[in-house]
Amino acid sequence: MVLMLAPWIAFIVAAQLGYVPSVGAASFKWFLPAFLGGFLAGWLVWSIQVPRWRLWAYQRVQDIEELKHYAVADQIIWPEGHFFEKTEMAGARIRAKLRLLEEQRAKSRSTVRP
């Protein structure tokens, strides 16, 4: 949120101090890069951090499906198969660990339940 809001707040402060125009098309030329830059920076950090959070969380729970359910409900991650889920950025090592943990938990869950 800080990465997303900081450029917007900087624009507002700069406009109030008179460093950039505060109205009209000239103002929009300054606001648009601040808006897009903040949005892209926030999304980039989310895209990098979510796979790392998944790895951290998967190692600490028994039921990964339940974790995913609550993470989607709390808007931490996107639902499985969602287009935006594909924007998560993880290296091969993290992806392999996530797959391994999902497979291990699926096997242990199937052996525990009758």
N, C-alpha and C positions, 0 to 999 in steps of 0.2 A: 504494500500500500504506500509505503514511503517513496519508493521509486516512481510510482504512478502519480502521486499527488505533488511531489516536490517541484517538478517543472511547472505545474499549473499554478502553484502558490508563488513560485518565483516570477512567473509572468504577471500575476495580479499585483505583487509588490512592486515590480519594475514599472508597471503601468501607473500605479498610484504615485510613485516617486517621479514620474515623468520621463523615465529612460526609454520607454517604448510607447507607441500610441495606445490609447485605451478604448477608442471607438472607431468604427468604420472598417473599411477594407484593409487599411494599413495595420490596424490592430489584429485582424484575422491572419495576416501574413506572419505575425509573431506568435499568435495563439496556436495555430495549426501545428507547427513543428513541436511546440511544447506539449500539446495534447497527444500527438502521435508518438513522440519520443517517450513520454511517460507511460503510455499504454504498452508500447513495444518493450520497454525496459521491464515493466511489471510482468508481462507475459513471458519474457525470456527467463527471468528468475524463477517463475513458477514452473516453466517447462524443464528447467534443470534440477530444481529442488524436489519436485514431486516424486520422481523415481528414487531418489535417495531417501525420502521419507518413507516410501513404500518398503524399501529394503529394511530400514530401521524398524518399522512397524511390523512387518511380516515375521521378523525374528523374535518378536515379543508376544505374539498371539498364537492361539491354537486354531482358531477358526478364521481363516483369511476371508472367506465369503462374507461372514458377519462383519468383519472389519471394513470390507469394501462397501457393504450396505450402509453402514453408519458414516463412512467417509463421503459417500455420494450424498447422503441426506444432509450432512453438514457442509456440503459444497467444497470439500477439500480436493476431491478428484471428480472426473467425469464418469458417467456410467460406462461399463465395458462395451467396446465397439463404437462408442460415440466418436464423431469426427475429431473433436478437440482432444480426445485421448491420444490421438496420433501425433499431437504436437509435443508430447513429452519427449525429452531428450535424455537418453541414457546410453552409456557405452556398452560394448559387448559384455564386459565383465559383470556389470550391474544387471543387465537383462538376463544373463545366464543364472546368476544367483537368485533373481526373482522367480524364474521358471522352476529352478530346483526346489525352492521353498514351497511354491504352489503345488508341485508334484508330491513333495513329502507330506504336506498337510492334507492333501487329497487322499493319499494312501492311508495315513493314520486315521483320518475321519471315516473312511470306508471300512477299516478293520474294527473300529470301536463300535460303530452302530450295527445292530443286527440286521 
